[in-house]
Amino acid sequence: MVREGGCLCGAVRFEISGEMKQPVACHCTMCRKQASQAWISSTLNKEDLRISEDRGLKWYRSSDKARRGFCSECGSALFFVDTDSPRISVSLGALDGPSSLVVRGHIYVADKGDYYGIADDLPQFPASDH
């Protein structure tokens, strides 16, 4: 199965050819600042992601061990990469059409904003799910 996706304006487009892990909703401070609330993403092997349009793609080093990819033209948050990992996280909101994936839980709920609740019965982890 090949999934396609991209940013809001089309200045970044990508294809995913491999298996995507069931997604999680991250409530950490950095993801909330990036997405204005929880950021829902799925991880996959870096080699299974092909960027077909990158004219707007910019990378921001958000910590000593991670960087985030976004579109510099429309601001869409697209990717998260732990620099020590062979995997990359992709925003589910950036996928075209149905994803066939289901959120499996919430991570970093200890950092969750006080302005929203988590109303489902999915597992919640105070920090990472690893």
All heavy atoms as an XYZ file, in Angstrom:
997
protein
N       0.840     -1.177      0.000
C       0.000      0.000      0.000
C       0.890      1.248      0.000
O       1.778      1.386      0.824
C      -0.904      0.000      1.239
C      -1.610      1.304      1.473
S      -2.540      1.328      3.019
C      -4.162      1.612      2.391
N       0.634      2.145     -0.921
C       1.348      3.418     -0.981
C       0.394      4.519     -0.537
O      -0.728      4.613     -1.025
C       1.870      3.710     -2.409
C       2.492      5.088     -2.477
C       2.877      2.647     -2.837
N       0.851      5.306      0.420
C       0.064      6.449      0.896
C       0.757      7.716      0.419
O       1.981      7.787      0.402
C      -0.020      6.453      2.415
C      -0.811      5.296      2.987
C      -0.825      5.407      4.525
N      -1.663      4.429      5.139
C      -1.236      3.274      5.657
N       0.036      2.967      5.600
N      -2.085      2.451      6.223
N      -0.046      8.702      0.065
C       0.502      9.985     -0.351
C       0.061     11.064      0.617
O      -0.955     10.918      1.303
C       0.031     10.339     -1.761
C       0.552      9.402     -2.813
C       0.130      9.813     -4.213
O      -0.272     10.986     -4.410
O       0.209      8.964     -5.110
N       0.825     12.140      0.661
C       0.471     13.241      1.527
C       1.273     14.474      1.216
O       2.097     14.487      0.301
N       1.018     15.501      1.985
C       1.746     16.741      1.789
C       1.213     17.838      2.672
O       0.320     17.634      3.495
N       1.740     19.018      2.454
C       1.342     20.185      3.228
C       0.078     20.804      2.636
O      -0.428     20.360      1.599
C       2.481     21.198      3.250
S       2.824     21.931      1.646
N      -0.386     21.843      3.264
C      -1.604     22.529      2.855
C      -1.481     23.167      1.474
O      -2.422     23.126      0.680
C      -1.961     23.591      3.902
C      -3.244     24.375      3.712
C      -4.457     23.443      3.734
C      -3.377     25.422      4.810
N      -0.331     23.733      1.149
C      -0.180     24.465     -0.112
C       0.427     23.652     -1.247
O       0.441     24.106     -2.388
C       0.633     25.741      0.111
S       2.397     25.476      0.410
N       0.961     22.467     -0.975
C       1.544     21.628     -2.019
C       3.033     21.820     -2.231
O       3.626     21.170     -3.093
N       3.681     22.676     -1.436
C       5.115     22.895     -1.587
C       5.940     21.747     -1.003
O       7.157     21.685     -1.205
C       5.528     24.212     -0.927
N       5.284     20.833     -0.283
C       5.910     19.592      0.190
C       4.949     18.461     -0.110
O       3.777     18.514      0.268
C       6.214     19.628      1.704
C       6.872     18.323      2.149
C       7.085     20.826      2.078
N       5.430     17.442     -0.796
C       4.640     16.252     -1.115
C       5.511     15.034     -0.828
O       6.739     15.075     -0.972
C       4.227     16.222     -2.592
C       3.292     17.326     -3.017
C       1.890     17.207     -2.489
N       1.296     15.920     -2.834
C       0.275     15.364     -2.190
N      -0.289     15.968     -1.172
N      -0.196     14.202     -2.567
N       4.862     13.938     -0.416
C       5.615     12.731     -0.099
C       4.785     11.487     -0.380
O       3.563     11.551     -0.526
C       6.095     12.744      1.360
C       4.986     12.854      2.376
C       4.304     11.727      2.829
C       4.628     14.090      2.888
C       3.291     11.826      3.769
C       3.624     14.210      3.835
C       2.951     13.075      4.273
N       5.492     10.353     -0.441
C       4.873      9.028     -0.581
C       5.451      8.116      0.477
O       6.648      8.182      0.772
C       5.160      8.438     -1.968
C       4.523      9.174     -3.097
C       4.876      8.576     -4.452
O       5.699      7.620     -4.508
O       4.356      9.064     -5.459
N       4.600      7.268      1.024
C       5.011      6.276      2.016
C       4.724      4.905      1.435
O       3.587      4.605      1.069
C       4.242      6.467      3.337
C       4.573      7.831      3.939
C       4.558      5.331      4.310
C       3.692      8.227      5.093
N       5.764      4.072      1.339
C       5.597      2.758      0.722
C       5.602      1.620      1.724
O       5.215      0.513      1.392
C       6.695      2.520     -0.316
O       7.964      2.589      0.304
N       6.034      1.872      2.937
C       6.147      0.798      3.922
C       5.071      0.835      4.971
O       4.128      1.628      4.926
N       5.239     -0.044      5.942
C       4.281     -0.159      7.041
C       4.391      1.033      7.982
O       5.483      1.476      8.331
C       4.562     -1.447      7.821
C       3.650     -1.657      8.992
C       4.014     -2.883      9.810
O       4.910     -3.640      9.416
O       3.386     -3.065     10.864
N       3.244      1.534      8.383
C       3.181      2.618      9.367
C       2.679      2.034     10.681
O       1.707      1.295     10.698
C       2.243      3.731      8.890
C       2.701      4.413      7.618
S       1.536      5.678      7.049
C       1.887      6.988      8.228
N       3.363      2.373     11.767
C       2.965      1.934     13.099
C       1.647      2.614     13.478
O       1.380      3.740     13.065
C       4.069      2.329     14.082
C       3.951      1.747     15.449
C       5.199      2.119     16.252
C       5.097      1.595     17.657
N       6.271      1.958     18.449
N       0.821      1.937     14.270
C      -0.418      2.564     14.727
C      -0.061      3.859     15.453
O       0.861      3.889     16.269
C      -1.209      1.622     15.633
C      -1.799      0.429     14.917
C      -2.783      0.819     13.813
O      -3.484      1.808     13.879
N      -2.832      0.011     12.764
N      -0.744      4.940     15.162
C      -0.355      6.258     15.654
C      -0.612      6.487     17.139
O      -1.401      5.776     17.766
C      -1.215      7.201     14.824
C      -2.380      6.388     14.404
C      -1.895      4.978     14.274
N       0.084      7.510     17.660
C      -0.134      7.984     19.013
C      -0.399      9.488     18.958
O      -0.014     10.166     18.013
C       1.071      7.719     19.949
C       1.286      6.241     20.147
C       2.324      8.399     19.449
N      -1.067      9.976     19.973
C      -1.272     11.411     20.143
C      -0.265     11.888     21.178
O      -0.277     11.420     22.318
C      -2.693     11.691     20.612
N       0.614     12.798     20.768
C       1.637     13.312     21.678
C       1.179     14.645     22.238
O       0.815     15.560     21.497
C       2.967     13.473     20.959
S       4.280     14.005     22.078
N       1.223     14.757     23.575
C       0.779     15.952     24.275
C       1.953     16.727     24.880
O       1.742     17.590     25.733
C      -0.207     15.571     25.379
C      -1.429     14.873     24.878
N      -2.580     15.552     24.538
C      -1.668     13.553     24.628
C      -3.500     14.682     24.123
N      -2.960     13.473     24.164
N       3.196     16.431     24.444
C       4.351     17.135     25.011
C       4.294     18.620     24.641
O       3.603     19.026     23.703
C       5.664     16.507     24.558
S       6.216     16.969     22.904
N       5.013     19.415     25.386
C       4.996     20.857     25.186
C       5.411     21.240     23.772
O       4.789     22.102     23.146
C       5.918     21.546     26.218
O       5.460     21.197     27.526
C       5.911     23.045     26.064
N       6.456     20.614     23.236
C       6.919     20.974     21.895
C       5.884     20.628     20.827
O       5.641     21.423     19.916
C       8.262     20.313     21.601
C       9.407     21.005     22.320
S      11.018     20.450     21.767
C      11.263     19.054     22.843
N       5.261     19.454     20.925
C       4.236     19.085     19.936
C       3.028     20.010     20.035
O       2.461     20.414     19.018
C       3.812     17.635     20.110
S       4.993     16.458     19.417
N       2.646     20.381     21.257
C       1.511     21.303     21.410
C       1.832     22.667     20.805
O       0.997     23.287     20.168
C       1.116     21.447     22.878
C       0.359     20.243     23.403
C      -0.248     20.467     24.781
N       0.740     20.764     25.806
C       0.917     21.947     26.377
N       0.182     22.973     26.043
N       1.826     22.108     27.323
N       3.055     23.135     20.988
C       3.426     24.425     20.398
C       3.456     24.334     18.875
O       3.110     25.287     18.182
C       4.772     24.897     20.935
C       4.670     25.397     22.362
C       5.983     25.959     22.837
C       5.867     26.450     24.260
N       5.260     27.759     24.363
N       3.860     23.191     18.362
C       3.918     23.001     16.913
C       2.528     22.866     16.301
O       2.242     23.418     15.252
C       4.745     21.751     16.601
C       4.737     21.357     15.147
C       5.514     20.096     14.920
O       6.726     20.110     14.995
N       4.822     19.015     14.646
N       1.642     22.140     16.964
C       0.330     21.815     16.385
C      -0.830     22.541     17.069
O      -1.965     22.366     16.658
C       0.094     20.303     16.462
N      -0.570     23.285     18.094
C      -1.524     24.015     18.934
C      -2.358     23.111     19.826
O      -3.214     23.587     20.561
C      -2.428     24.948     18.113
O      -3.508     24.279     17.539
N      -2.129     21.830     19.763
C      -2.705     20.849     20.684
C      -1.972     19.540     20.456
O      -0.860     19.558     19.959
C      -4.205     20.707     20.491
C      -4.635     20.293     19.119
C      -6.148     20.302     18.990
O      -6.862     20.706     19.873
N      -6.636     19.864     17.867
N      -2.545     18.417     20.767
C      -1.853     17.141     20.566
C      -1.505     16.953     19.089
O      -2.247     17.364     18.202
C      -2.727     15.985     21.041
N      -0.344     16.321     18.840
C       0.102     16.042     17.478
C      -0.020     14.538     17.264
O       0.581     13.753     18.005
C       1.544     16.498     17.294
C       2.009     16.498     15.880
C       1.495     17.232     14.861
C       3.101     15.753     15.325
N       2.203     16.981     13.704
C       3.190     16.078     13.965
C       4.008     14.835     15.851
C       4.137     15.538     13.114
C       4.957     14.294     15.011
C       5.020     14.643     13.664
N      -0.814     14.121     16.291
C      -1.029     12.699     16.034
C      -0.158     12.287     14.854
O      -0.253     12.858     13.766
C      -2.511     12.397     15.765
C      -3.335     12.796     16.991
C      -2.697     10.921     15.428
C      -4.824     12.677     16.798
N       0.698     11.298     15.113
C       1.628     10.864     14.075
C       1.839      9.357     14.133
O       1.519      8.703     15.112
C       2.970     11.580     14.239
O       3.586     11.191     15.453
N       2.403      8.866     13.044
C       2.740      7.459     12.928
C       4.205      7.373     12.529
O       4.698      8.210     11.766
C       1.870      6.798     11.856
O       2.261      5.465     11.647
N       4.897      6.356     13.034
C       6.296      6.186     12.668
C       6.447      5.126     11.585
O       5.627      4.211     11.459
C       7.164      5.804     13.887
O       6.698      4.570     14.409
C       7.128      6.870     14.949
N       7.502      5.271     10.817
C       7.835      4.330      9.752
C       9.335      4.390      9.535
O      10.003      5.305     10.033
C       7.093      4.693      8.463
C       7.306      6.101      7.954
C       7.625      6.108      6.475
C       6.035      6.891      8.219
N       9.858      3.424      8.821
C      11.281      3.433      8.498
C      11.572      4.590      7.553
O      10.807      4.838      6.615
C      11.699      2.112      7.851
C      11.633      0.966      8.819
O      11.923      1.122     10.004
N      11.235     -0.195      8.332
N      12.676      5.292      7.798
C      13.028      6.458      6.982
C      13.093      6.114      5.496
O      12.688      6.917      4.653
C      14.363      7.046      7.433
C      14.286      7.758      8.752
C      15.672      8.264      9.170
C      15.635      8.917     10.534
N      16.978      9.268     11.020
N      13.593      4.923      5.178
C      13.725      4.558      3.756
C      12.381      4.316      3.076
O      12.306      4.230      1.851
C      14.653      3.351      3.566
C      14.160      2.065      4.183
C      14.670      1.813      5.593
O      15.236      2.718      6.224
O      14.490      0.675      6.064
N      11.295      4.219      3.851
C       9.957      4.034      3.279
C       9.258      5.359      2.969
O       8.132      5.373      2.480
C       9.077      3.210      4.226
C       9.560      1.781      4.349
O      10.239      1.286      3.417
O       9.253      1.146      5.370
N       9.924      6.473      3.250
C       9.383      7.795      2.957
C      10.155      8.392      1.785
O      11.379      8.467      1.805
C       9.531      8.718      4.173
C       9.115     10.171      3.967
C       7.600     10.286      3.787
C       9.580     11.028      5.133
N       9.426      8.805      0.760
C      10.041      9.458     -0.399
C       9.426     10.846     -0.536
O       8.215     10.986     -0.681
C       9.807      8.659     -1.682
C      10.559      9.242     -2.893
C      10.336      8.434     -4.152
N       9.040      8.665     -4.764
C       8.717      9.725     -5.499
N       9.585     10.680     -5.715
N       7.507      9.831     -6.021
N      10.270     11.857     -0.485
C       9.819     13.238     -0.667
C       9.801     13.506     -2.171
O      10.834     13.452     -2.828
C      10.762     14.243      0.039
C      10.975     13.872      1.507
C      10.249     15.659     -0.142
C       9.792     14.040      2.393
N       8.625     13.786     -2.714
C       8.509     14.034     -4.160
C       8.512     15.528     -4.495
O       8.770     15.901     -5.639
C       7.247     13.366     -4.709
O       6.104     13.780     -3.995
N       8.226     16.376     -3.534
C       8.308     17.838     -3.709
C       8.831     18.421     -2.412
O       8.246     18.203     -1.352
C       6.933     18.419     -4.034
C       6.898     19.933     -4.123
C       7.821     20.500     -5.189
O       7.564     20.237     -6.386
O       8.804     21.186     -4.830
N       9.939     19.142     -2.479
C      10.554     19.660     -1.252
C      10.831     21.158     -1.283
O      11.542     21.666     -0.430
C      11.831     18.896     -0.931
C      12.949     19.150     -1.934
O      12.722     19.843     -2.956
O      14.070     18.657     -1.688
N      10.250     21.886     -2.227
C      10.585     23.305     -2.341
C      10.244     24.089     -1.070
O      10.888     25.095     -0.783
C       9.948     23.934     -3.575
C       8.476     24.207     -3.490
C       7.958     24.892     -4.774
N       6.558     25.212     -4.647
C       5.556     24.382     -4.919
N       5.831     23.170     -5.366
N       4.305     24.761     -4.762
N       9.272     23.649     -0.278
C       8.922     24.340      0.958
C       9.455     23.679      2.212
O       9.292     24.208      3.311
N      10.089     22.516      2.075
C      10.508     21.753      3.256
C      11.669     22.422      3.979
O      12.709     22.697      3.391
C      10.896     20.331      2.858
C      11.295     19.391      3.998
C      10.166     19.236      5.005
C      11.706     18.032      3.435
N      11.463     22.676      5.251
C      12.502     23.208      6.130
C      12.541     22.345      7.377
O      11.546     21.744      7.773
C      12.200     24.654      6.545
C      12.168     25.622      5.408
C      13.540     25.825      4.822
C      13.466     26.862      3.713
N      14.453     26.729      2.716
N      13.705     22.293      7.987
C      13.899     21.511      9.197
C      14.278     22.426     10.348
O      15.077     23.342     10.180
C      14.978     20.453      8.987
C      14.537     19.379      8.045
C      14.746     19.341      6.690
C      13.783     18.219      8.365
N      14.172     18.217      6.160
C      13.570     17.502      7.160
C      13.256     17.712      9.547
C      12.869     16.317      7.122
C      12.558     16.513      9.497
C      12.373     15.831      8.299
N      13.691     22.162     11.499
C      13.979     22.907     12.710
C      14.513     21.941     13.756
O      13.870     20.934     14.045
C      12.704     23.594     13.229
C      12.861     24.188     14.597
C      13.656     25.310     14.788
C      12.235     23.630     15.694
C      13.827     25.864     16.050
C      12.388     24.177     16.961
C      13.186     25.288     17.126
O      13.353     25.825     18.370
N      15.698     22.231     14.305
C      16.263     21.387     15.362
C      15.610     21.802     16.664
O      15.934     22.832     17.235
C      17.778     21.527     15.429
C      18.355     20.589     16.474
C      19.827     20.456     16.425
N      20.448     19.474     15.592
C      20.220     18.179     15.519
N      19.245     17.654     16.203
N      20.935     17.383     14.781
N      14.658     20.988     17.134
C      13.881     21.336     18.319
C      14.538     20.913     19.630
O      14.112     21.348     20.695
C      12.470     20.742     18.229
O      12.523     19.346     18.039
N      15.553     20.067     19.545
C      16.310     19.658     20.728
C      17.642     19.092     20.261
O      17.897     18.990     19.060
C      15.540     18.610     21.542
O      15.525     17.373     20.874
N      18.470     18.693     21.216
C      19.770     18.110     20.861
C      19.639     16.814     20.078
O      20.549     16.437     19.356
C      20.598     17.840     22.126
C      21.074     19.113     22.783
O      21.073     20.170     22.129
O      21.447     19.046     23.980
N      18.498     16.131     20.232
C      18.361     14.825     19.588
C      17.214     14.728     18.593
O      16.928     13.656     18.082
C      18.228     13.729     20.635
C      16.979     13.807     21.464
C      16.880     12.610     22.392
C      15.431     12.321     22.685
N      15.184     10.980     23.109
N      16.553     15.844     18.296
C      15.408     15.753     17.385
C      15.309     16.984     16.485
O      15.791     18.063     16.824
C      14.116     15.604     18.184
N      14.675     16.759     15.337
C      14.364     17.860     14.437
C      12.975     17.647     13.870
O      12.463     16.531     13.837
C      15.412     18.014     13.335
C      15.553     16.815     12.444
C      16.767     16.965     11.533
N      16.773     15.858     10.591
C      16.844     15.980      9.284
N      16.961     17.164      8.743
N      16.822     14.928      8.506
N      12.356     18.738     13.435
C      10.982     18.717     12.943
C      10.946     19.324     11.551
O      11.527     20.390     11.324
C      10.073     19.492     13.890
C       9.975     18.830     15.262
C       9.374     19.764     16.301
N       9.443     19.166     17.615
C       8.488     18.422     18.164
N       7.374     18.190     17.512
N       8.648     17.905     19.360
N      10.241     18.639     10.636
C      10.105     19.129      9.273
C       8.767     19.811      9.088
O       7.737     19.312      9.546
N       8.782     20.949      8.414
C       7.560     21.710      8.189
C       7.650     22.420      6.851
O       8.724     22.520      6.246
C       7.345     22.716      9.323
C       8.399     23.799      9.356
C       8.158     25.031      8.770
C       9.619     23.580      9.966
C       9.130     26.018      8.783
C      10.591     24.561      9.990
C      10.348     25.784      9.394
N       6.522     22.922      6.381
C       6.499     23.692      5.143
C       6.741     25.160      5.474
O       5.998     25.752      6.261
C       5.171     23.538      4.413
S       5.097     24.567      2.918
N       7.746     25.741      4.865
C       8.069     27.147      5.121
C       7.109     28.092      4.420
O       7.099     29.286      4.716
C       9.502     27.443      4.674
O       9.626     27.272      3.271
N       6.281     27.590      3.517
C       5.333     28.450      2.807
C       3.979     28.532      3.512
O       3.414     29.606      3.657
C       5.171     27.971      1.365
C       6.457     28.149      0.572
C       6.314     27.815     -0.894
O       5.196     27.900     -1.436
O       7.338     27.477     -1.504
N       3.437     27.394      3.959
C       2.110     27.418      4.593
C       2.144     27.094      6.081
O       1.150     27.257      6.774
C       1.149     26.464      3.877
S       1.570     24.716      4.065
N       3.277     26.619      6.596
C       3.424     26.354      8.017
C       3.006     24.974      8.480
O       3.064     24.687      9.673
N       2.585     24.099      7.579
C       2.144     22.758      7.982
C       3.262     21.988      8.677
O       4.384     21.904      8.173
C       1.693     21.955      6.758
O       0.550     22.522      6.181
N       2.945     21.411      9.838
C       3.870     20.543     10.565
C       3.756     19.146      9.969
O       2.657     18.590      9.893
C       3.523     20.533     12.045
N       4.876     18.566      9.541
C       4.826     17.322      8.778
C       5.591     16.159      9.393
O       5.086     15.042      9.413
C       5.362     17.571      7.362
C       4.646     18.657      6.578
C       5.436     19.024      5.328
C       3.246     18.205      6.227
N       6.822     16.385      9.862
C       7.702     15.291     10.257
C       8.376     15.555     11.605
O       8.606     16.701     11.981
C       8.813     15.094      9.217
C       8.331     14.984      7.802
C       8.635     15.952      6.869
C       7.560     13.895      7.399
C       8.200     15.857      5.560
C       7.109     13.794      6.093
C       7.436     14.778      5.166
N       8.713     14.452     12.279
C       9.525     14.485     13.496
C      10.566     13.392     13.364
O      10.223     12.249     13.036
C       8.664     14.238     14.740
C       9.479     14.085     15.999
C       9.847     15.199     16.734
C       9.891     12.837     16.428
C      10.609     15.065     17.888
C      10.657     12.686     17.574
C      11.011     13.811     18.304
N      11.819     13.734     13.603
C      12.906     12.762     13.493
C      13.760     12.797     14.744
O      14.308     13.841     15.097
C      13.803     13.060     12.267
C      14.948     12.067     12.185
C      13.010     13.044     10.988
N      13.863     11.656     15.411
C      14.848     11.463     16.469
C      16.135     11.120     15.724
O      16.189     10.117     15.005
C      14.412     10.323     17.389
C      15.388     10.053     18.509
O      16.596     10.343     18.353
O      14.952      9.538     19.541
N      17.150     11.945     15.845
C      18.348     11.788     15.025
C      19.085     10.472     15.254
O      19.859     10.054     14.397
C      19.315     12.975     15.231
O      19.568     13.127     16.629
C      18.711     14.253     14.681
N      18.835      9.789     16.363
C      19.480      8.501     16.639
C      18.652      7.310     16.164
O      19.041      6.170     16.371
C      19.744      8.344     18.138
C      20.752      9.347     18.651
O      21.617      9.785     17.862
O      20.672      9.708     19.835
N      17.514      7.571     15.541
C      16.593      6.498     15.167
C      16.552      6.291     13.652
O      16.669      7.249     12.886
C      15.184      6.842     15.658
O      14.251      5.895     15.196
N      16.339      5.048     13.214
C      16.162      4.783     11.787
C      14.726      5.064     11.317
O      14.375      4.816     10.176
C      16.481      3.288     11.665
C      16.077      2.721     12.988
C      16.381      3.813     14.003
N      13.905      5.601     12.221
C      12.492      5.838     11.916
C      12.193      7.330     11.868
O      12.947      8.141     12.381
C      11.612      5.130     12.946
C      11.865      3.598     12.916
C      11.004      2.815     13.851
N       9.595      2.852     13.555
C       8.967      2.170     12.602
N       9.657      1.407     11.775
N       7.671      2.237     12.456
N      11.075      7.669     11.247
C      10.601      9.038     11.150
C       9.115      9.036     11.481
O       8.409      8.064     11.174
C      10.863      9.633      9.745
C      10.482     11.118      9.689
C      10.167      8.826      8.653
C      10.971     11.830      8.426
N       8.644     10.086     12.125
C       7.217     10.229     12.418
C       6.613     11.192     11.405
O       7.199     12.226     11.093
C       7.003     10.786     13.824
O       7.446      9.868     14.787
N       5.426     10.836     10.924
C       4.716     11.635      9.929
C       3.352     12.013     10.509
O       2.640     11.166     11.050
C       4.534     10.848      8.616
C       3.711     11.630      7.615
C       5.884     10.481      8.020
N       2.986     13.275     10.356
C       1.686     13.749     10.820
C       0.575     13.061     10.042
O       0.566     13.071      8.811
C       1.587     15.257     10.615
O       0.269     15.697     10.850
N      -0.385     12.467     10.754
C      -1.511     11.827     10.056
C      -2.375     12.847      9.345
O      -2.983     12.551      8.323
C      -2.358     11.016     11.035
C      -1.768      9.698     11.480
C      -2.824      8.854     12.177
C      -1.152      8.926     10.357
N      -2.413     14.073      9.852
C      -3.187     15.119      9.205
C      -2.663     15.491      7.836
O      -3.372     16.103      7.045
N      -1.424     15.133      7.529
C      -0.818     15.454      6.241
C      -1.113     14.400      5.168
O      -0.792     14.611      4.002
C       0.697     15.612      6.399
N      -1.709     13.274      5.558
C      -2.001     12.232      4.573
C      -3.213     12.602      3.731
O      -4.171     13.196      4.212
C      -2.265     10.894      5.270
C      -1.099     10.284      6.049
C      -1.551      8.991      6.722
C       0.091     10.031      5.139
N      -3.170     12.235      2.462
C      -4.315     12.408      1.569
C      -5.271     11.235      1.788
O      -4.845     10.088      1.773
C      -3.880     12.386      0.101
C      -2.926     13.509     -0.243
O      -2.870     14.503      0.493
O      -2.223     13.382     -1.273
N      -6.524     11.500      1.971
C      -7.515     10.434      2.087
C      -7.411      9.654      3.374
O      -6.653      9.997      4.281
N      -8.162      8.569      3.462
C      -8.167      7.725      4.669
C      -6.799      7.098      4.917
O      -6.087      6.739      3.985
C      -9.201      6.649      4.358
C      -9.988      7.152      3.203
C      -9.095      8.086      2.448
N      -6.462      6.953      6.194
C      -5.160      6.370      6.554
C      -5.248      4.881      6.857
O      -4.236      4.193      6.827
C      -4.590      7.078      7.783
O      -5.339      6.737      8.936
N      -6.427      4.389      7.222
C      -6.619      3.004      7.684
C      -5.877      2.737      8.987
O      -5.582      1.595      9.308
C      -6.196      1.992      6.617
O      -6.894      2.202      5.424
N      -5.557      3.773      9.733
C      -4.863      3.641     11.006
C      -5.771      4.127     12.128
O      -6.682      4.915     11.899
C      -3.570      4.463     10.994
C      -2.541      4.070      9.936
C      -1.428      5.100      9.880
C      -1.979      2.686     10.217
N      -5.511      3.647     13.349
C      -6.308      4.030     14.511
C      -5.361      4.411     15.643
O      -4.413      3.668     15.941
C      -7.222      2.860     14.955
C      -7.990      3.227     16.209
C      -8.162      2.465     13.838
N      -5.601      5.543     16.272
C      -4.774      5.986     17.390
C      -4.792      4.915     18.484
O      -5.846      4.410     18.853
C      -5.281      7.342     17.949
C      -4.513      7.730     19.206
C      -5.151      8.426     16.894
N      -3.598      4.569     18.987
C      -3.485      3.499     19.986
C      -3.266      4.011     21.393
O      -3.298      3.250     22.360
C      -2.374      2.534     19.613
C      -1.001      3.137     19.597
C       0.030      2.111     19.111
N       1.268      2.755     18.762
C       2.311      2.869     19.572
N       2.255      2.380     20.790
N       3.409      3.471     19.164
N      -3.022      5.320     21.553
C      -2.822      5.845     22.890
C      -2.315      7.268     22.880
O      -2.122      7.870     21.821
N      -2.095      7.774     24.078
C      -1.647      9.146     24.288
C      -0.324      9.119     25.038
O      -0.200      8.405     26.041
C      -2.668      9.919     25.122
C      -4.012     10.001     24.489
N      -4.387     11.042     23.680
C      -5.079      9.157     24.530
C      -5.628     10.852     23.260
N      -6.071      9.714     23.761
N       0.648      9.899     24.581
C       1.936      9.980     25.261
C       2.175     11.395     25.761
O       1.574     12.354     25.273
C       3.102      9.495     24.368
C       3.215     10.328     23.094
C       2.930      8.011     24.045
C       4.441      9.985     22.242
N       3.029     11.501     26.766
C       3.370     12.770     27.413
C       2.133     13.492     27.943
O       2.051     14.723     27.886
C       4.183     13.672     26.477
C       5.562     13.111     26.202
C       5.840     12.434     25.030
C       6.570     13.237     27.155
C       7.100     11.904     24.783
C       7.835     12.704     26.918
C       8.099     12.049     25.732
O       9.339     11.511     25.508
N       1.207     12.731     28.502
C      -0.006     13.358     29.049
C       0.301     14.195     30.291
O      -0.491     15.063     30.650
C      -1.127     12.334     29.339
C      -1.623     11.693     28.053
C      -0.685     11.283     30.330
N       1.456     13.994     30.921
C       1.848     14.841     32.048
C       2.058     16.282     31.591
O       1.961     17.211     32.402
C       3.116     14.301     32.707
N       2.313     16.495     30.301
C       2.536     17.833     29.746
C       1.304     18.394     29.044
O       1.355     19.483     28.486
C       3.678     17.794     28.719
C       5.005     17.416     29.335
O       5.162     17.540     30.564
O       5.892     16.987     28.581
N       0.200     17.662     29.079
C      -1.021     18.059     28.368
C      -1.472     19.451     28.787
O      -1.337     19.835     29.936
C      -2.126     17.045     28.662
C      -3.433     17.295     27.946
C      -4.514     16.352     28.420
C      -5.183     16.795     29.670
N      -5.739     18.130     29.707
N      -2.003     20.198     27.839
C      -2.537     21.522     28.151
C      -3.746     21.427     29.075
O      -4.503     20.453     29.019
N      -3.938     22.428     29.885
C      -5.066     22.420     30.816
C      -6.367     22.870     30.154
O      -7.422     22.844     30.770
C      -4.774     23.304     32.029
C      -4.569     24.766     31.674
O      -4.548     25.114     30.468
O      -4.427     25.574     32.607
N      -6.317     23.234     28.904
C      -7.475     23.764     28.181
C      -8.252     22.710     27.409
O      -9.201     23.039     26.713
C      -7.031     24.885     27.229
C      -5.885     24.486     26.330
C      -6.104     23.884     25.093
C      -4.571     24.699     26.738
C      -5.045     23.503     24.295
C      -3.509     24.318     25.941
C      -3.751     23.728     24.715
O      -2.693     23.343     23.927
N      -7.857     21.444     27.499
C      -8.605     20.378     26.841
C      -8.515     19.092     27.657
O      -7.628     18.932     28.482
C      -8.127     20.144     25.396
C      -6.711     19.602     25.258
C      -6.486     18.230     25.156
C      -5.614     20.451     25.214
C      -5.192     17.734     25.011
C      -4.331     19.963     25.072
C      -4.126     18.607     24.967
O      -2.854     18.101     24.830
N      -9.464     18.213     27.414
C      -9.479     16.920     28.078
C      -9.229     15.809     27.083
O      -9.263     16.017     25.874
N      -8.977     14.628     27.600
C      -8.846     13.434     26.769
C     -10.080     12.595     27.068
O     -10.232     12.071     28.166
C      -7.550     12.662     27.088
C      -6.328     13.564     26.806
C      -7.491     11.378     26.275
C      -5.007     12.952     27.228
N     -10.968     12.494     26.096
C     -12.286     11.909     26.343
C     -12.430     10.464     25.870
O     -13.523      9.919     25.911
C     -13.353     12.769     25.673
N     -11.340      9.841     25.435
C     -11.459      8.443     25.008
C     -10.901      7.519     26.085
O     -10.382      7.973     27.103
C     -10.754      8.230     23.656
C      -9.282      8.598     23.699
O      -8.600      8.283     24.698
O      -8.795      9.198     22.735
N     -11.024      6.223     25.865
C     -10.554      5.228     26.832
C      -9.211      4.616     26.444
O      -8.843      3.556     26.951
C     -11.599      4.112     26.976
C     -12.881      4.604     27.612
O     -12.817      5.526     28.452
O     -13.961      4.083     27.256
N      -8.479      5.263     25.559
C      -7.189      4.739     25.112
C      -6.153      4.858     26.224
O      -6.284      5.722     27.109
C      -6.710      5.507     23.878
C      -7.582      5.356     22.634
C      -7.101      6.299     21.525
C      -7.582      3.923     22.141
N      -5.123      4.019     26.189
C      -4.063      4.104     27.206
C      -3.406      5.478     27.211
O      -3.251      6.107     26.152
C      -3.060      3.030     26.763
C      -3.828      2.099     25.894
C      -4.894      2.926     25.237
N      -3.031      5.926     28.402
C      -2.361      7.208     28.571
C      -1.047      6.973     29.303
O      -1.000      6.269     30.312
C      -3.237      8.183     29.367
C      -4.513      8.550     28.668
C      -5.318      9.567     29.453
O      -4.770     10.329     30.264
N      -6.608      9.598     29.212
N       0.028      7.582     28.784
C       1.351      7.428     29.366
C       1.870      8.807     29.776
O       1.794      9.747     28.989
C       2.302      6.785     28.354
C       1.813      5.438     27.869
C       1.044      5.343     26.704
C       2.074      4.289     28.596
C       0.571      4.108     26.266
C       1.610      3.052     28.156
C       0.858      2.969     26.991
N       2.384      8.947     31.005
C       2.875     10.250     31.463
C       4.010     10.788     30.588
O       4.133     11.985     30.407
C       3.391      9.983     32.870
C       2.815      8.670     33.272
C       2.509      7.920     32.011
N       4.825      9.896     30.037
C       5.939     10.306     29.173
C       5.811      9.540     27.856
O       4.726      9.330     27.366
C       7.264     10.040     29.859
N       6.928      9.102     27.320
C       6.929      8.378     26.044
C       6.365      6.976     26.229
O       6.374      6.423     27.314
C       8.352      8.284     25.504
O       8.398      7.505     24.349
N       5.917      6.384     25.125
C       5.394      5.011     25.186
C       6.500      3.977     25.004
O       6.235      2.804     24.891
C       4.298      4.804     24.138
C       4.803      4.885     22.699
O       5.868      5.487     22.475
O       4.143      4.342     21.816
N       7.752      4.390     24.991
C       8.864      3.443     24.747
C       9.365      2.860     26.034
O       9.609      3.406     26.998
C      10.004      4.128     24.027
C       9.565      4.671     22.700
N      10.350      5.459     21.937
C       8.415      4.567     22.018
C       9.729      5.810     20.833
N       8.545      5.275     20.870
